[in-house]
Structure formats: C-alpha cells, structure tokens
Amino acid sequence: MKFLDAVVAGIAGTAAMTAFLYLLSFVTHRVMKVVRILGTMLLNRTHPDGNLSELTGTKVAGTLAQYAAGVFFAVIYLALWNSGVGLATASWGLLFGLAHGLVAMMIWYFFFMLHPRPPLITLKTYLTTLIFAHIVYGFVTTYTFYLLLRPEYSFWW
C-alpha cells in the first residue's frame, strides 16, 4: 500500500511541478517546458537552430521520464521518513523539495554539458527555476502523502 501511496503522491507532485513550470513559461515567455526539454534531449531531437522538438513522441517520452522520476523521488521521500528522517509535514516537504531541487539542478546541468546537441535555452534561468519547481513538488508530494497516510500529527507545524 505504501508504494501505491508513493506512486499517487509522486504523480501529484510531478503534475504540480510541471504545471508550475508551464505557467512560468507562459507568463515569462521563456522556454521552461520540462516535458519538451526532457523529451527533446532524451531522444536527441534538438532542431538545427536549437529549438525543441514538437513531435508527439518527444512529448510522450518527456512525460514518461518526468513522471517516472517524480514517482522515484516520492519513493525516496517515503524511504527517508521510514528510516526516521523527517515527517510528512509542510516544513519537511519544503526542505526535501529544496534538497531535491539542488540535486535536480546539478543533474540537469551535467545533462546539458554532456549532451551532444542540447537545446538553446537560458540555462541559468532554467536551472534556478527548477529549484523552485522542486520546492513545489516537495510540498505537494508531502501533502499528498500526509492525506493518504493520515498520521496523528498536524501537517502545518
């Protein structure tokens, strides 16, 4: 049952994080659409001018990879709580999200540096934004866990 809880919480957190990035992309007119960036890079479909792929397969690959990573990290959150590190509370969710965001920023940085044809995006802005997006992920994932696990303590302490 707890693994299923991690799947649900990971999907919820990933959906919130992805929505946050798409909203920022819409508002700022910057390329922050993580699904398209991830799919383009995984399938090596960067256009010659550096733009992202619009192909459906690219979006599917990016979506599957994004949500698989989200579920994976939700399992890590659960493993940390089960080993005595933190609780499913707002403060721990924000802290885990921040830590997770810093790790994700480093992974993405090296992914861009090692990729043979990375898309042309403002990398510094994208990487900084990823930290905040993962804080959203951490909060929503933790809150979803809290609702599913129904612990005997308050989420808001």
BELTAWO-V968952 format. One record per residue. N is the residue number from 0. RES is the residue in three letters. OMEGA is omega in whole degrees, 0 to 359 (NA if undefined). D_FIRST is the distance of its C-alpha to the first C-alpha in Angstrom with 2 decimals. Layout:
N|RES|OMEGA|D_FIRST  N|RES|OMEGA|D_FIRST
This chain:
0|MET|182|0.00  1|LYS|178|3.80  2|PHE|177|5.45  3|LEU|175|5.18  4|ASP|179|6.28  5|ALA|178|8.77  6|VAL|181|9.93  7|VAL|181|10.69  8|ALA|178|12.25  9|GLY|178|14.10  10|ILE|180|15.48  11|ALA|180|16.61  12|GLY|179|18.24  13|THR|178|19.84  14|ALA|179|21.19  15|ALA|180|22.70  16|MET|180|24.19  17|THR|178|25.60  18|ALA|177|27.05  19|PHE|181|28.60  20|LEU|179|30.25  21|TYR|177|31.49  22|LEU|177|32.90  23|LEU|178|34.69  24|SER|180|35.97  25|PHE|184|37.35  26|VAL|186|38.92  27|THR|184|40.40  28|HIS|175|41.20  29|ARG|180|39.84  30|VAL|178|37.74  31|MET|181|34.20  32|LYS|189|32.26  33|VAL|181|29.69  34|VAL|180|28.54  35|ARG|179|32.17  36|ILE|181|33.04  37|LEU|179|30.16  38|GLY|179|30.81  39|THR|182|34.54  40|MET|180|34.24  41|LEU|182|31.79  42|LEU|179|34.01  43|ASN|184|37.21  44|ARG|178|38.48  45|THR|178|40.25  46|HIS|179|43.42  47|PRO|179|46.74  48|ASP|178|47.27  49|GLY|180|43.94  50|ASN|180|42.13  51|LEU|176|38.60  52|SER|176|37.98  53|GLU|184|37.53  54|LEU|180|36.49  55|THR|179|33.48  56|GLY|178|32.20  57|THR|180|32.37  58|LYS|179|30.25  59|VAL|180|27.65  60|ALA|179|27.53  61|GLY|180|27.37  62|THR|180|24.58  63|LEU|180|22.41  64|ALA|181|23.21  65|GLN|182|22.67  66|TYR|175|19.20  67|ALA|177|18.19  68|ALA|179|19.55  69|GLY|178|17.75  70|VAL|178|14.27  71|PHE|181|15.62  72|PHE|174|16.82  73|ALA|176|13.70  74|VAL|178|12.10  75|ILE|177|15.38  76|TYR|181|15.18  77|LEU|179|11.92  78|ALA|178|13.68  79|LEU|179|16.75  80|TRP|180|15.36  81|ASN|178|13.83  82|SER|175|17.32  83|GLY|179|19.10  84|VAL|176|20.29  85|GLY|179|20.23  86|LEU|176|18.06  87|ALA|179|16.42  88|THR|181|19.93  89|ALA|183|22.42  90|SER|178|24.61  91|TRP|177|22.03  92|GLY|178|20.68  93|LEU|179|24.32  94|LEU|177|25.03  95|PHE|179|22.15  96|GLY|178|23.25  97|LEU|179|26.82  98|ALA|179|26.11  99|HIS|179|23.99  100|GLY|178|26.88  101|LEU|176|29.46  102|VAL|180|27.70  103|ALA|179|27.35  104|MET|179|31.02  105|MET|179|32.13  106|ILE|179|30.23  107|TRP|180|31.73  108|TYR|180|35.13  109|PHE|176|35.25  110|PHE|178|33.97  111|PHE|182|36.94  112|MET|184|39.34  113|LEU|183|38.53  114|HIS|181|38.19  115|PRO|180|41.37  116|ARG|180|41.60  117|PRO|177|39.47  118|PRO|179|39.93  119|LEU|176|42.41  120|ILE|176|40.59  121|THR|190|41.32  122|LEU|182|39.08  123|LYS|179|39.62  124|THR|181|38.64  125|TYR|182|35.60  126|LEU|178|34.33  127|THR|180|35.00  128|THR|179|33.23  129|LEU|178|30.13  130|ILE|180|29.82  131|PHE|178|29.76  132|ALA|180|27.39  133|HIS|172|24.86  134|ILE|174|25.39  135|VAL|178|24.42  136|TYR|183|21.30  137|GLY|180|20.43  138|PHE|183|21.12  139|VAL|178|19.23  140|THR|180|16.12  141|THR|179|16.22  142|TYR|178|17.01  143|THR|175|14.14  144|PHE|181|11.75  145|TYR|180|13.97  146|LEU|182|13.75  147|LEU|185|9.99  148|LEU|179|9.74  149|ARG|178|13.14  150|PRO|185|14.77  151|GLU|177|18.20  152|TYR|181|20.24  153|SER|176|21.73  154|PHE|192|20.70  155|TRP|176|24.45  156|TRP|NA|25.92
